[in-house]
Structures are given as C-alpha cells and as structure tokens.
Amino acid sequence: MPYRGTAQSTLDLLEGRVEMQFGTIPPALTHIRAGKLRALAVTSAARNPALPEVPTLAESGLQGYECLLWQAIVAPATASPTLITRLSREIGAVLDDPELRAAFAKNGIEAQASTPAELGARMSADAKKWRDVIASAGITAN
C-alpha cells in the first residue's frame, strides 16, 4: 500500500493494519526503542549510529542493496556562483555544529554537507541507479 510518508505507515504498522514497512528512522525510532516495533535492517551501506544493533540489508544477506533518503537545499539556476558558494559554505558550517549533529544523531539522522559539485554528482548517480532499476524490472508508466 503506498503512503505519502512514514508517519501514517508507522501508525498502520503499530495498529496491525500492515505487517511491515520500509520507512525512515525518525518517525519509528521512539517505537523501536520502546519495543513496539522491531527494526530488521537498515538500507544504508553502514549501520545507523542511532540503531547500532540493527544490521544492514547487506549484512542480512541482500548484497549490493543501498537505498538512502537524502535531502538537499537547492537554488534557482540563475543564482550567482558567489551566492551559491557562500550558501554552501554557511550551510556546511551549520551542519558541522556539534550540538546540531548530536540532535540529528539522536533521531537517527546523519547530516552530511557537500559542495554543489558533489550534490550534482550524487543526483546524477542516483538518477542513473534508479533508471537502471526501473529498466531491469520492466517497470513502465501507465
């Protein structure tokens, strides 16, 4: 069953309306720690520091699988390179703040700053990865 976000699917999981979910860590973390939900694996290449006891899918036997939810801050293509450089530097400084990193980590979020070039490369790599998955699975649009 498709959901618009993890909050509703987590509620349905807790209420027994679904048997499992692929969700994000923050909405489920409290329930995992309380023993109401059991995390079977994380989809990242490495274990999540908020759930160090939970193996990765690769450790669980599904080699080559990695699926990360990530967010980025973008600006209009017309933004000046000077502005982009400054925003990137300032955002990086904010994300390096130990208190912010600790608050994120407490909720299972791993903050990572990048340069505009690194973000572009990541976006291109992810687009290719999922384009290949779609093609190999024979998925088509209705």
N, C-alpha and C positions, 0 to 999 in steps of 0.2 A: 504494500500500500504506500503510495507516495505521500510525503509530508512536506510542508513548507519550511519546516525547521525541526530541530531536535527536541524542543520543549514539548510539543504535542506528542511526538512519538515516544518520548520518555514517559509521559503520563500514561499513554496507552500500554506501554510495557509494564509499568507499575501496577496498572489496573487489570492486567492479564488479557487485554484485547489483542495484543500481538505477542509473539513468543521470543523475538529477538530484534535487534536493530543494529544498523551501522550508524552511529551518531557521533556527535562531538563530545569531548570530555567535560567541558564546564557544566552543562545542564545535568549531567549524570553523576558527576563526582561526589556530591553530597550523598546521593543514594547508594553509590558504590561503597563509600566509606561507612555508611550506616548498615551495610549488609543487605539492603533491599534489592540491589542489583548486583550481578556478578559480571565483571569485565573479563571477557575471554581472551582478547588480544587487542593490540593497538595496530593501526595500519601504517605507522611510520617505520622507517628503517631501523630506528633505535627505540628503546623503551622510553616512555614518558616519565620524567622525574617525579611527577605527582602520583604515578602508579608504578613504582619500580618493580613490584612483584608481578605485573601483568606482562606476559611475553609479547613479542611482535608476531605478526602473522608468519613471517619467515621462520622465526624460532618454533612456531607451531606446525611447520611443515609446508607452508604455501610460499615457496621460494619465488623471488622476483616481484613480489607484490609490494607496492608502496602507493599510498593514496593520502595526500595531505590536504587539509583545508588551510588555506592561507588567505590573508587579506593584504591589500596594498593601498597606498594613497597615490592617486593619480591626479594629474592636472591637464588642462586643455593643451592640445598640441601647439597652440600659439603662445604658450607661456615662454618667457625668455629663459635661455640657458642659465643666466645668472640667478634668476629666481629659483629654478629647479635645483641648481647646485646648493643654494642656501637652504632651501626646504629640506633637501636630502640630508645635509649636514645637521640641521637643527633637529629633525626627526630622529636621526641616529643618536644624537646626544640625549634626547629624551628617553629613547629605548635603552640606553646604557645606564640609566639611573638605577642604582641598586634597589631602592625602595619599590620602584615600579616593576622591576624584574621579579622581585620577591612576591609582589601582589599577583602578578600574572602567573608565576610558577605555582602559587598556592591553589590556583584554579585550573592548573593543567595546561596553561598557555605558555608557549616558548616564543618569546619575542626575538625577532631577528631583523636587524636593519640591513639594507642593501643599497647599492648605488642604482641610479636609473638604468645603467647598462646591465647590471646583474638582474634586475627585475625584468627587463626586456628579454633577456636570455631565458629566464625561468618561464615567462609567459609563452615564449616560442616553444620551449621544450615540452611544457605541459600540453599545449595545443597539439603538437605532433603526437605525443603519447596517446592522448585520448582520441585523436583522429585515427590512429593505428588500431586502437582497441575497438572502436566503432566499426572500422572496416573489417577487421578479422572476425568480429562477432556477427557480421552481416546485418547490422542494425541500419534501418532506413527510416526516414521521416514519413509520417502518414500523409 
